[in-house]
Amino acid sequence: MMRFSTRTALLGAVVLSFSSAFVPSAQAQNGGGWFVPKTQQPAAQAPAQHPAAARRAPAPVQLPAPPADSQEADQAPPVLPLPPIPSAPEVAKEAPPPTTVIGVISVGGVMRQSSAVMQVERTLGGRRDELAQDLQKEQAGWRDEQQKLQAQAKSLTSEQIQTRERSLQARVMKAQRDFRNRNRIIQEAAQVSLGQIERELVQVIQKVAAAHGMNLVLHSEQVALHVDGQDITNEVAVQLNKILPSVFIPEANVDPEELAKSGKMPTTADADQGPRTGPAPVVAPAAGQQ
């Protein structure tokens, strides 16, 4: 039974590693207070060295510094010749730039007030919760099957043990693919949804800034001091909610990549067909744009 115990322990390690590597969050990540799907991987730590090994390790060899009056210290680095460069011609005088009228905006503040962002967080947050619950149920099934296999090991033949081990391993691997694919679909649905908000936000900022005669708008997080009349955050949020109260979010069982390939993804062409009773359409970028 030693072979069975080793393989079962290895299979259990695979289950645990998958469980720790894939834990979908039920809440949107805090990127300035609005929905930003982004994760960071923890940095790898160097393995701790045993104290005895540290005592046995030889000290690094310290090379003596060369004397100050040595020939090497007296030598200056060589001056290498450079190829000639053309002289820059004078540039004709042009009109000076306009007087700067500065505005400031907090994009995070706009996103926190956006009804479309709230819709995305509510919809995709529910899908993440469902994914997390399904993952927990599947993990419990893995543990139950592994415990049953260990309890029945004495009454099973070697071939039966191998068959059930392979079956459990195939189940774990299939679940890995399924859950990763579901997580990818949620992330891509977030990109589709937030892309609409971001593109509309750029236009609204331009319109509001032009209405105030502003020709330079800075992020408020980068400005140490400003007056109330320069902050257009609330005004932009109000206009954004009027123009884009909701966005198109792909259905939970629809792969955004497949939807885009099918040509059924809503685009700006749909906006010319009159008002829509449903969510706002996706604004597709022009060719060559990101």
RODO-2510 file (C-alpha; in nm, 4 decimals, decimal comma):
residues 290
     n   res          X          Y          Z
     1     m     0,0000     0,0000     0,0000
     2     m     0,3029     0,2319     0,0080
     3     r     0,2581     0,3117    -0,3626
     4     f    -0,1067     0,4053    -0,3086
     5     s    -0,0275     0,6383    -0,0187
     6     t     0,2388     0,8224    -0,2208
     7     r     0,0211     0,8738    -0,5268
     8     t    -0,2797     0,9772    -0,3207
     9     a    -0,0720     1,2288    -0,1273
    10     l     0,0606     1,3679    -0,4571
    11     l    -0,2939     1,3977    -0,5878
    12     g    -0,3957     1,5782    -0,2700
    13     a    -0,1090     1,8217    -0,3205
    14     v    -0,2368     1,8972    -0,6714
    15     v    -0,5820     1,9703    -0,5300
    16     l    -0,4437     2,2006    -0,2620
    17     s    -0,2166     2,3847    -0,5046
    18     f    -0,5064     2,4486    -0,7391
    19     s    -0,7248     2,5666    -0,4511
    20     s    -0,4658     2,8194    -0,3359
    21     a    -0,3779     2,9371    -0,6882
    22     f    -0,7326     3,0072    -0,7977
    23     v    -0,9537     3,1901    -0,5487
    24     p    -1,1964     3,4193    -0,7365
    25     s    -1,2801     3,7319    -0,5434
    26     a    -1,6457     3,8167    -0,4786
    27     q    -1,5669     4,1852    -0,4552
    28     a    -1,4272     4,4198    -0,7192
    29     q    -1,0710     4,5193    -0,6496
    30     n    -1,0120     4,8636    -0,5065
    31     g    -0,8520     5,0608    -0,7887
    32     g    -0,9262     5,4147    -0,6813
    33     g    -1,2687     5,3079    -0,5611
    34     w    -1,3991     5,1695    -0,8883
    35     f    -1,4098     4,8338    -1,0571
    36     v    -1,0631     4,7387    -1,1845
    37     p    -0,9980     4,3657    -1,2517
    38     k    -0,6385     4,3318    -1,1663
    39     t    -0,4288     4,0955    -0,9534
    40     q    -0,0742     4,0806    -0,8394
    41     q     0,1334     3,7748    -0,7872
    42     p     0,3340     3,7645    -0,4596
    43     a     0,7069     3,7855    -0,4993
    44     a     0,8964     3,4630    -0,4511
    45     q     1,0919     3,4463    -0,1272
    46     a     1,4376     3,3005    -0,1002
    47     p     1,4495     2,9734     0,0961
    48     a     1,5724     3,0085     0,4528
    49     q     1,9187     2,8696     0,5164
    50     h     1,9787     2,6228     0,7982
    51     p     2,1835     2,7798     1,0839
    52     a     2,4402     2,5034     1,0707
    53     a     2,4834     2,5477     0,6973
    54     a     2,5219     2,9208     0,7500
    55     r     2,8029     2,8600     0,9993
    56     r     2,9799     2,6265     0,7585
    57     a     2,9537     2,8672     0,4651
    58     p     3,2908     3,0356     0,3981
    59     a     3,3050     3,4108     0,4243
    60     p     3,3285     3,5960     0,0935
    61     v     3,6788     3,6827    -0,0144
    62     q     3,7485     4,0570     0,0100
    63     l     3,9849     4,1703    -0,2656
    64     p     4,2229     4,4486    -0,1622
    65     a     4,1653     4,7835    -0,3294
    66     p     4,4430     4,8970    -0,5645
    67     p     4,6788     5,1594    -0,4212
    68     a     4,5912     5,5203    -0,4992
    69     d     4,9254     5,5864    -0,6619
    70     s     4,9113     5,2861    -0,8942
    71     q     4,9411     5,3292    -1,2690
    72     e     4,5837     5,2087    -1,3152
    73     a     4,4445     5,4841    -1,0921
    74     d     4,6431     5,7514    -1,2761
    75     q     4,5050     5,6553    -1,6166
    76     a     4,2059     5,8623    -1,7332
    77     p     3,9367     5,6948    -1,9433
    78     p     4,0085     5,7294    -2,3149
    79     v     3,8228     5,9949    -2,5128
    80     l     3,6720     5,8328    -2,8186
    81     p     3,6015     6,0434    -3,1286
    82     l     3,2354     6,0899    -3,2198
    83     p     3,0967     6,1279    -3,5713
    84     p     2,9837     6,4777    -3,6668
    85     i     2,6186     6,5767    -3,6238
    86     p     2,4254     6,8269    -3,8344
    87     s     2,3662     7,1721    -3,6923
    88     a     2,0090     7,2411    -3,5841
    89     p     1,8570     7,5191    -3,7948
    90     e     1,6649     7,8066    -3,6435
    91     v     1,2902     7,7469    -3,6125
    92     a     1,0589     8,0168    -3,7441
    93     k     0,8698     8,2057    -3,4783
    94     e     0,5119     8,0974    -3,4261
    95     a     0,2188     8,2156    -3,2215
    96     p     0,2551     8,1523    -2,8471
    97     p     0,0299     7,8889    -2,6898
    98     p    -0,2983     8,0056    -2,5396
    99     t    -0,3217     8,1056    -2,1780
   100     t    -0,3545     7,7949    -1,9642
   101     v    -0,6922     7,7449    -1,7974
   102     i    -0,6568     7,4515    -1,5604
   103     g    -0,9199     7,2117    -1,4356
   104     v    -0,8877     6,9108    -1,2089
   105     i    -1,0807     6,5863    -1,1910
   106     s    -1,0866     6,2734    -0,9771
   107     v    -1,1572     5,9810    -1,2081
   108     g    -1,2090     5,7569    -0,9075
   109     g    -1,4647     6,0019    -0,7733
   110     v    -1,6519     5,9950    -1,1033
   111     m    -1,6507     5,6161    -1,1096
   112     r    -1,7876     5,5948    -0,7562
   113     q    -2,0853     5,8066    -0,8640
   114     s    -2,1399     5,6296    -1,1960
   115     s    -2,4595     5,4246    -1,2156
   116     a    -2,3061     5,2219    -1,4995
   117     v    -2,0090     5,1261    -1,2808
   118     m    -2,2479     5,0227    -1,0040
   119     q    -2,4322     4,8046    -1,2567
   120     v    -2,1056     4,6360    -1,3603
   121     e    -1,9963     4,5776    -1,0015
   122     r    -2,3363     4,4376    -0,9047
   123     t    -2,3668     4,2062    -1,2059
   124     l    -2,0117     4,0775    -1,2254
   125     g    -1,9773     4,0669    -0,8464
   126     g    -2,2721     3,8248    -0,8398
   127     r    -2,1040     3,6094    -1,1016
   128     r    -1,7842     3,6012    -0,8983
   129     d    -1,9788     3,4974    -0,5893
   130     e    -2,1395     3,2140    -0,7840
   131     l    -1,8025     3,1053    -0,9195
   132     a    -1,6523     3,1018    -0,5705
   133     q    -1,9411     2,8932    -0,4362
   134     d    -1,9126     2,6426    -0,7203
   135     l    -1,5396     2,6145    -0,6598
   136     q    -1,5920     2,5442    -0,2902
   137     k    -1,8468     2,2722    -0,3708
   138     e    -1,6114     2,1113    -0,6198
   139     q    -1,3233     2,1189    -0,3732
   140     a    -1,5421     1,9522    -0,1112
   141     g    -1,6225     1,6793    -0,3641
   142     w    -1,2522     1,6228    -0,4270
   143     r    -1,1836     1,5841    -0,0560
   144     d    -1,4757     1,3452    -0,0069
   145     e    -1,3641     1,1261    -0,2948
   146     q    -1,0081     1,1222    -0,1691
   147     q    -1,1182     1,0263     0,1828
   148     k    -1,3392     0,7461     0,0486
   149     l    -1,0519     0,6139    -0,1553
   150     q    -0,8225     0,6110     0,1466
   151     a    -1,0871     0,4402     0,3630
   152     q    -1,1560     0,1680     0,1039
   153     a    -0,7942     0,1142     0,0023
   154     k    -0,7573    -0,2127     0,1952
   155     s    -1,0577    -0,3703     0,0246
   156     l    -0,9624    -0,2662    -0,3299
   157     t    -0,7220    -0,4238    -0,5719
   158     s    -0,4255    -0,2356    -0,7125
   159     e    -0,6010    -0,1979    -1,0484
   160     q    -0,9152    -0,0574    -0,8841
   161     i    -0,7096     0,1936    -0,6869
   162     q    -0,5298     0,3085    -1,0012
   163     t    -0,8577     0,3465    -1,1885
   164     r    -1,0142     0,5611    -0,9177
   165     e    -0,6980     0,7674    -0,8779
   166     r    -0,6927     0,8402    -1,2518
   167     s    -1,0621     0,9272    -1,2422
   168     l    -1,0132     1,1746    -0,9584
   169     q    -0,7100     1,3256    -1,1254
   170     a    -0,9041     1,3727    -1,4501
   171     r    -1,1862     1,5349    -1,2547
   172     v    -0,9467     1,7816    -1,0918
   173     m    -0,7802     1,8709    -1,4222
   174     k    -1,1158     1,9238    -1,5939
   175     a    -1,2319     2,1458    -1,3080
   176     q    -0,9140     2,3515    -1,3402
   177     r    -0,9870     2,4199    -1,7062
   178     d    -1,3554     2,4932    -1,6453
   179     f    -1,3029     2,7351    -1,3561
   180     r    -1,0196     2,9182    -1,5285
   181     n    -1,2328     2,9553    -1,8389
   182     r    -1,5266     3,0882    -1,6369
   183     n    -1,2971     3,3336    -1,4607
   184     r    -1,1581     3,4499    -1,7968
   185     i    -1,5106     3,5112    -1,9274
   186     i    -1,5899     3,7260    -1,6241
   187     q    -1,2709     3,9265    -1,6677
   188     e    -1,3384     3,9834    -2,0377
   189     a    -1,6979     4,0854    -1,9632
   190     a    -1,5537     4,3440    -1,7242
   191     q    -1,3233     4,4728    -1,9982
   192     v    -1,6152     4,5060    -2,2390
   193     s    -1,8264     4,6850    -1,9799
   194     l    -1,5618     4,9199    -1,8432
   195     g    -1,4326     4,9980    -2,1920
   196     q    -1,7652     5,1601    -2,2728
   197     i    -1,7501     5,3734    -1,9593
   198     e    -1,3915     5,4824    -2,0161
   199     r    -1,4495     5,5872    -2,3772
   200     e    -1,7617     5,7830    -2,2844
   201     l    -1,5834     5,9419    -1,9899
   202     v    -1,3154     6,0866    -2,2173
   203     q    -1,5794     6,2575    -2,4302
   204     v    -1,7671     6,3934    -2,1281
   205     i    -1,4479     6,5383    -1,9780
   206     q    -1,3736     6,7130    -2,3080
   207     k    -1,7228     6,8602    -2,3266
   208     v    -1,7334     6,9791    -1,9657
   209     a    -1,3833     7,1250    -1,9863
   210     a    -1,4707     7,3096    -2,3083
   211     a    -1,7844     7,4507    -2,1433
   212     h    -1,5632     7,6099    -1,8758
   213     g    -1,2970     7,7224    -2,1228
   214     m    -1,0435     7,4811    -1,9738
   215     n    -0,7611     7,3637    -2,1975
   216     l    -0,5702     7,1573    -1,9405
   217     v    -0,7291     6,9061    -1,7021
   218     l    -0,5143     6,7353    -1,4379
   219     h    -0,5824     6,4464    -1,2035
   220     s    -0,6739     6,5876    -0,8643
   221     e    -0,4474     6,3305    -0,6981
   222     q    -0,1521     6,5063    -0,8631
   223     v    -0,2528     6,8571    -0,7582
   224     a    -0,1547     6,9879    -0,4157
   225     l    -0,3899     7,2899    -0,4212
   226     h    -0,6868     7,4024    -0,6284
   227     v    -1,0019     7,6063    -0,5865
   228     d    -1,3580     7,4745    -0,6044
   229     g    -1,4270     7,6229    -0,9451
   230     q    -1,1477     7,4159    -1,0995
   231     d    -1,2817     7,0762    -0,9860
   232     i    -1,5177     6,9302    -1,2475
   233     t    -1,5533     6,5836    -1,0888
   234     n    -1,9172     6,6118    -0,9808
   235     e    -2,0259     6,7838    -1,3017
   236     v    -1,8645     6,5119    -1,5131
   237     a    -2,0308     6,2424    -1,3005
   238     v    -2,3739     6,4010    -1,3497
   239     q    -2,3262     6,4251    -1,7270
   240     l    -2,1915     6,0698    -1,7475
   241     n    -2,4983     5,9318    -1,5691
   242     k    -2,7277     6,1211    -1,8064
   243     i    -2,5541     5,9970    -2,1202
   244     l    -2,4554     5,6469    -2,0061
   245     p    -2,6787     5,5270    -1,7213
   246     s    -2,6053     5,1621    -1,8088
   247     v    -2,3783     4,9601    -2,0349
   248     f    -2,3929     4,6412    -2,2359
   249     i    -2,2685     4,3420    -2,0325
   250     p    -2,2375     4,0033    -2,2087
   251     e    -2,4576     3,7338    -2,0607
   252     a    -2,3053     3,4976    -1,8050
   253     n    -2,3133     3,2017    -2,0440
   254     v    -2,1695     3,3976    -2,3392
   255     d    -1,7971     3,4038    -2,4159
   256     p    -1,7073     3,7643    -2,5116
   257     e    -1,4446     3,6397    -2,7560
   258     e    -1,6963     3,4203    -2,9370
   259     l    -1,9497     3,7042    -2,9328
   260     a    -1,6998     3,9382    -3,0955
   261     k    -1,6099     3,6808    -3,3618
   262     s    -1,9754     3,6260    -3,4452
   263     g    -2,0229     3,9932    -3,5311
   264     k    -2,3158     4,0208    -3,2887
   265     m    -2,1355     4,2459    -3,0413
   266     p    -2,3213     4,5804    -3,0305
   267     t    -2,1280     4,8618    -3,2001
   268     t    -2,1714     5,2292    -3,2758
   269     a    -2,3621     5,1321    -3,5913
   270     d    -2,6540     5,0289    -3,3702
   271     a    -2,6816     5,3805    -3,2302
   272     d    -2,7944     5,5113    -3,5716
   273     q    -3,1051     5,2936    -3,5629
   274     g    -3,2789     5,5120    -3,3039
   275     p    -3,3142     5,4971    -2,9259
   276     r    -3,2718     5,1653    -2,7514
   277     t    -3,4855     5,0358    -2,4701
   278     g    -3,2079     4,8130    -2,3386
   279     p    -2,8536     4,8821    -2,2207
   280     a    -2,6270     5,1172    -2,4119
   281     p    -2,4317     4,9571    -2,6982
   282     v    -2,0614     4,8909    -2,7051
   283     v    -1,8649     5,1599    -2,8838
   284     a    -1,6199     4,9689    -3,0997
   285     p    -1,2784     5,1363    -3,1540
   286     a    -1,1830     5,2407    -3,5034
   287     a    -0,9210     5,0460    -3,6931
   288     g    -0,5733     5,1108    -3,5624
   289     q    -0,6959     5,2449    -3,2291
   290     q    -0,6521     5,0698    -2,8974
***
